[in-house]
Amino acid sequence: MRDLDDTDLDILRMLTEDGRRSYSDIAEAVDLSPPAVSDRVSRLRETGVIRRFTVDVDRSTLRAGAPTLVRVTPAAGDRETVRESLVDAGAVEHVFVTDDGDVLAHVRVPDRPTYEWVEATLGPQHVADFAAEPLVDAEWTPSVGAAEFAFECAECGNSVTNEGSTARVGGTLHHFCCPTCESQFRERYERIEEEA
């Protein structure tokens, strides 16, 4: 499996700054041909480094409501339900899950008390506790800068190094840290396929 090189990182930086930048512009900056840039972007998408191209909308210009940071402690076993509900809620800008299992969201709370919005959006049975902080300012600045890139093993979650492998299983590209993990993943996939 080939690691990301400096050219890949340069392409990612440029696409992070402007996702609509043409392959010709990128090619000129990284000293490649436009088809070579297209191939690299396709590979980055296929390997999951680039998930999608999107628009960064300043919701404050489109929607009323007070910007608020909401921290929810989900009821036992409800973390994924809380996370999904917040991701699907129209007033939510960003959702994060903390190491201790809480779910944070940057929300533009409509014109009502925050606790009413939390109860209506999540359902009181899914919330053990919550806290809300009004925000004065928020800025989202994704960057590729000093990030270290490593794929995550589809089987065990460890970082995939140069000794790892990439394989297509069930039509999807997966990364593995070692042959054992790849073998276990394939066996489980085949077993699930047979049972289905």
N, C-alpha and C positions, 0 to 999 in steps of 0.2 A: 504494500500500500504506500502510495506517495504522500508525503507530508505536504502541507501548504507551504509554498515558498514565498519569497519576498514579492514576486509579481502578483501572486494570488492576494496577498495582503494589501498591496497597492490598489488592486482592482476593488477589493472590498471597501477600502477607505473611500475611494471615489464614488462608489455606489451608495455608501452610507451618507455622503455629503449630498448627492443628487441621484436618486434612483432612476431618473429619466435620462441620465447622461448617455450619449450615444456611444456605441462600441468604437466608432471611428475616433472620437475624442479620447476615449480610454486607451485605445491602441497607440495613438500618438504619444501619450504620456508614459506608457510602459514599454514602448519600443517593440510592439507586436503588430501583427496584421489584425484587422477587424474580425475575420473568421477565427483567428486564434483566441481572441478575447471572448468571442461567442462560445467557443468550445470550453474555455475555462469557466465561464459563468454557468454553462450547462452542467459541468462537472460539480461545481460548487452547489448548484441546486440539487443535483442528484444525490450528493453525499449528505445533504441536509444542512450544510453551512448557511446557505441562503434558503430561508423557508418561503419567503414571498416578497413581492414588491408592493409597497403600500404608500399611502399619502399620510403625511404628518399634519393633522388638522388642529389648529388652535381652537379648541371647543369653546373657549371663553368668548370668542367672537360670534359664536352661533347659539349659545345656550345660556340661559339664566341659571342662577343658583350659586351658592357659596362654595368655593373650592375648599375641600375638607380631606384630611387624612383620617381614614377610618381603620381601626385595628380591631379585628374580630377574633375572639377565642371561640372556636367552634365547639359545639357539644360533642361528646365522645363519639368518634366514628363518622363525624359529619364534615371533616375538613374538605374533602373533594366536592361535596354538595355545595358548601359555602363558596369555595373557589369558583366553581362553574357558574353559580348564580351571580356572583359579582362580575365575572367575565361577560356574561350575557346581559347584564344591566346596562341600559343606555346611558346612564349618567356617569359611568365609571371610565376613567382614563387609563389607569394601569392597575394591575393586580400582582401582588407578591406574596409568597408563602415563606415564612421565617423558619429558621432551624428548630424553633420550639413549637412549631405547628400552628402559630397564629397566621391569619390572613390579613394583609394590609391592602388597602385600595385608595387610590386618589380619585375622589368623587366630586362631582358638582351637585351637591345636594339641592334638590328642588325646594321651592319655598314652603318648607315645613320643618319641624324639628328633626334632627338627625336620627334620633331613636325611632321615630315613626317610619322614616325611610328604611332603616335597617330591618325593622320588623316586617314591613311590607315586602321588601326585596328578598329577604332570607327566610322569613318565618321564625317566630320566636323559639320554636322547638329545636332549631339548628344552632342557636347562639347561646354559649355559656356565659360570655361576657363581651363587652365591646367598649371602646374608647374612641373619642373623636377630637381632632385638633383642627381648628380653622387654619387654613394656609394663607399666607401673605403672598407667596410666590412659589411657582414650581416650574422646573425646566427639565426637559427630557433631551439628553444629548448622547445618543448612542454613538460609540466610536469603536474603532478597531485598534487604535493606537498601540498601547502597551500590552494588549491582551495576549496571553499564551493560548494557542489553539491546540486542542487535543479532542479527538473523537471519543465518545463514550461507548464502552462495550455494550452491545445489545443484550448480552446475557448477564453480566455481573455488575455493570456500571462503572468499572475501573476505566482509567484513561488508556486509550489505545496508543501504543508507541510504534516505532518502526518495525518491531517484531510482530505487530498485529496483522490482521488481514481484513479485507473487505469482500463480501460475498452477497450475491443476490439470492434471497430466499423468498419464495412466494411472490416474485415480481418486485420486491422492494430491496433496496440496497441497505445492508447492515454492516456494522463495523464490530470487530472482535479483537480482544486483547491477546488471545492465544488460541491454538487449535482446539483445546479442550472446550473452551466456551463456545466456539463455532459448532463443534460436534454436538454439545448439549442443546444448543439453540435449535439446530436442524432436527434433532431427534424429537424434541418437544413439539416443534412445528408440524412434523410429519404425523405425530401421534394425534394432535388436535385435528389435523386435516382428515385423518382416518375416522375419527369419532364424529365429525360433522356430517 
